[in-house]
Amino acid sequence: MSVYRYDSRSSSDTIAIGAEIAKLLLPPKFLILRGELGSGKTTLVKGIAEALDAADPDEVTSPTFTLIHEYQGRRKIDGIEREISLYHLDLYRIESERQLETLGLEELAFDDAIVLVEWGEKFPSVIKRSDGEILLEHAGGDSRTITLTLRDDPSE
């Protein structure tokens, strides 16, 4: 496991941390975004999307009602500029594995995809397929502690 820890004191810090985290995410990557309501999960995705040239921060919104937002970006991988897909999912309103199956998560996990799943910890099937997680924790006021944990080997 690789663990990276960041401290944020504001929304702009959280966006900047998202940009730093984006540098560590080589596709394919499937991560759970964990944190209480209002902890800054979507704000973090704004920074990741911007760093991947997939969307401006003001274009990134919570997929609470649409369930999935897809952004097309690019990333230099092994010295070659490549197109990538960034998927941002919110499973807050999904109540069962059966409902989850209708989303077609398997279809999102392409070699060129980074999938970020809010509330994925509710589902054993999502935990099993994840490559790690990003945990956002309130640290008083507008401060947050953000911890990225990546499995070095997907079979861990």
Buried (B, 14 or more C-beta within 10 A) or exposed (E): EEEBEBEBEBBEBBBBBBBBBBEEBEBBBBBBBBBEEEBBBBBBBBBBBBBBBBBEBEEBBBBBEEBBBBBEBEBEEEEEEEEBBBBBBBBBEBEEEEEBEEBEBEEBBEEBBBBBBBBBBBBEEBEEBBBBBBBBBBEEEEEBBBBBBBBEEEEE
